[in-house]
Amino acid sequence: MSGKVTNLVSCLSSPSGNWNVTQDTSDFLVKSNRCKKRIDFNSVVNTHPNSFEVSNERKVKNTSDEKIDLLLRAVTNLKYEMREHSIKIERLEQTIMNNCLNKKIVEYNDNTTDDIFDFPIKTLDELSIFEDKLLDSTFRLQMINYLSRLERPKVADMTRQIMAKVFHNNILSMHSYVGQKKKNVFSVLNSCSLIFATIRSIPKHRNCTDLKIVGPLKMFMANAKFREEKKQQKHESISNA
């Protein structure tokens, strides 16, 4: 059949004369095309009998992969949540412990005086004794409470006040913050961490950076020998007057 539809013509004889009858094939063509499409579809289905099974297997595999991904994400989220809760619990326990220790300090020594320790520390032996005492959490909190009275508006000023109160120039001249020039390392001492904790116990300085403390601390230690020499010269001049 060609692209153009040709009407089928036939001659019909009747008493009134001869009539030409043309057959409308449009409906026939539509029905034929529908049948052809149906046949083509059936032929495709019949030539691939396992196509539906393959499709179903893929759907099942994709669904399983999605469930596994969801499960892994849920487990990961649960892991992080448990870690966060663990950190919060540890902080809460530490806060409770500190509060209890603070109460003990108040009950034990409501009026802390200079006899808490024989300051300033002058020798390495005295420093060793002080370091050992700082391992006791109660004594450490007592020291923080005691030294916090040296509060100053600026972190640098408070750092210098604490250093001058706790350490003699002679002991400071034997140390440097990181052990430069073969000196003793100051940064690893319990005394060093005590200074940081004391300064940050002041609400105004709670969020100060390490650098704001380390800078003036290093400078104060570096000038210890010069300060002591100047002090001795002053004493000698007074004695000779």
C-alpha positions in Angstrom: 0.0 0.0 0.0 1.4 3.4 -1.0 1.8 6.5 1.2 -1.4 8.0 -0.3 -4.7 6.3 0.4 -6.5 5.3 -2.8 -10.3 5.0 -2.5 -11.8 1.7 -3.6 -14.4 2.4 -6.3 -17.1 -0.1 -7.4 -20.2 0.2 -9.7 -23.6 -0.6 -8.3 -26.5 -1.1 -10.6 -30.0 -0.1 -9.4 -33.4 0.8 -11.0 -32.5 4.4 -10.7 -29.3 4.0 -12.6 -25.7 3.1 -12.1 -24.0 4.3 -8.9 -20.3 4.6 -8.1 -19.6 3.4 -4.6 -16.4 4.5 -2.9 -15.2 2.6 0.2 -13.9 4.8 3.1 -10.7 3.1 4.3 -9.8 5.6 7.0 -11.4 3.6 9.8 -9.9 0.5 8.3 -6.5 2.0 8.3 -6.8 3.2 11.9 -7.9 -0.3 13.1 -5.2 -1.9 11.0 -2.5 0.4 12.6 -3.8 -0.5 16.0 -3.7 -4.1 15.3 -0.2 -3.7 13.9 1.0 -1.9 17.0 -0.5 -4.6 19.2 1.1 -7.3 17.2 4.5 -5.5 17.3 4.2 -5.1 21.1 3.3 -8.7 21.6 6.2 -9.8 19.4 8.6 -7.7 21.5 7.3 -9.2 24.7 7.5 -12.7 23.3 11.0 -12.2 22.0 12.2 -11.2 25.6 10.5 -13.4 28.1 12.9 -12.5 30.9 12.8 -8.7 30.5 10.3 -8.3 33.4 12.4 -10.6 35.7 15.5 -8.5 34.9 13.7 -5.3 35.7 12.3 -6.6 38.9 15.8 -7.8 40.0 17.2 -4.3 39.4 14.4 -2.7 41.4 15.0 -5.1 44.3 18.8 -4.4 44.2 18.3 -0.6 44.1 15.8 -0.8 47.0 18.3 -2.9 49.0 21.1 -0.5 48.3 19.0 2.5 49.4 18.0 0.7 52.7 21.7 -0.1 53.4 22.7 3.6 52.8 19.9 4.8 55.1 21.0 2.3 57.8 24.7 3.4 57.5 23.7 7.1 57.8 21.5 6.3 60.8 24.4 4.4 62.5 26.8 7.2 61.8 24.5 9.9 63.2 23.9 7.8 66.3 27.7 7.5 66.8 28.2 11.3 66.7 25.2 11.9 69.0 26.6 9.4 71.5 30.0 11.1 71.4 28.4 14.5 72.0 26.4 13.2 74.9 29.5 11.6 76.3 31.4 14.9 76.2 28.5 16.7 77.8 28.3 14.1 80.6 32.1 14.4 81.2 31.8 18.2 81.4 28.8 18.0 83.8 30.7 15.5 86.0 33.7 17.9 86.0 31.5 20.8 87.0 29.9 18.9 89.8 33.3 17.8 91.1 34.7 21.3 90.9 31.7 22.6 92.8 32.1 20.0 95.5 35.8 20.9 95.8 35.0 24.6 96.0 32.7 23.9 98.9 35.4 21.8 100.6 37.9 24.7 100.1 35.5 27.2 101.7 34.8 24.9 104.6 38.5 24.0 105.0 40.0 27.4 104.7 37.5 30.3 104.5 40.3 32.9 105.0 43.2 32.0 102.8 46.4 33.9 103.8 50.0 34.0 102.6 50.9 31.0 104.6 49.3 28.7 102.0 52.8 28.4 100.7 56.1 30.2 101.3 56.2 32.5 98.3 58.2 33.4 96.4 59.7 30.2 95.3 63.5 30.6 95.4 65.1 27.2 94.7 64.6 24.2 92.5 63.8 22.1 95.6 61.0 24.5 96.6 59.7 24.4 93.1 59.7 20.6 93.1 57.7 20.6 96.4 55.2 23.1 94.9 54.8 21.0 91.7 54.0 17.9 93.8 51.4 19.8 95.9 49.7 21.0 92.7 48.9 17.4 91.8 46.3 17.6 94.6 43.2 19.0 93.1 42.1 20.7 96.4 45.4 22.5 96.8 45.3 23.5 93.1 41.9 25.1 93.5 43.0 26.8 96.7 45.9 28.3 94.7 43.6 29.5 91.9 41.3 31.1 94.5 44.3 32.7 96.2 46.1 34.0 93.1 42.9 35.2 91.5 43.0 38.1 94.0 45.8 39.5 91.9 43.2 40.3 89.2 44.0 43.2 86.8 42.0 44.7 84.0 44.6 43.5 81.4 45.8 39.9 81.0 49.4 41.0 80.6 49.4 42.9 83.9 47.8 40.0 85.8 50.3 37.6 84.3 53.2 39.7 85.6 51.6 40.1 89.0 51.2 36.3 89.4 54.7 35.6 88.2 56.2 38.1 90.6 54.2 36.8 93.5 55.0 33.1 93.0 58.5 33.1 91.7 61.8 34.7 92.7 63.9 36.2 89.9 66.6 33.7 90.6 64.4 30.7 89.9 62.9 32.4 86.8 66.4 33.1 85.4 67.0 29.3 85.4 64.0 28.7 83.1 62.7 29.7 79.7 59.2 29.0 78.3 60.4 26.3 75.8 63.9 25.6 77.2 66.0 28.0 75.1 69.7 28.4 75.8 69.7 25.0 77.6 67.5 26.3 80.4 64.8 24.4 82.2 61.5 24.2 80.3 58.8 26.3 82.1 55.8 25.4 79.9 55.7 21.8 81.1 55.4 22.7 84.8 52.1 22.4 86.7 52.9 26.0 87.8 52.6 27.1 84.3 49.2 25.6 83.8 48.2 27.1 87.2 48.8 30.5 85.8 46.7 29.9 82.8 43.8 28.5 84.9 44.0 31.4 87.4 43.8 34.1 84.7 40.9 32.3 83.0 39.1 31.9 86.3 38.4 35.7 86.0 35.1 36.1 84.0 36.6 39.0 82.0 39.6 36.9 80.9 37.8 33.6 80.5 38.1 33.5 76.7 41.6 35.0 76.4 44.0 33.2 74.0 47.2 31.5 75.1 49.2 34.1 73.2 47.9 36.9 75.4 49.3 35.0 78.4 52.5 33.5 76.9 53.8 36.8 75.5 54.1 38.7 78.8 55.1 35.5 80.6 58.1 35.0 78.3 59.1 38.6 78.6 58.9 38.6 82.4 61.1 35.5 82.5 63.6 36.8 80.0 64.1 40.0 82.2 64.4 38.1 85.5 68.2 38.3 85.7 68.2 42.0 84.9 65.6 42.8 87.5 67.5 40.9 90.2 70.7 42.7 89.4 69.0 46.0 89.5 67.4 45.1 92.9 70.8 44.1 94.3 72.3 47.4 93.1 69.5 49.3 94.8 70.1 47.4 98.1 73.8 48.0 97.9 73.3 51.7 97.3 70.9 51.9 100.3 73.4 50.0 102.5 76.3 52.3 101.5 74.3 55.4 102.1 
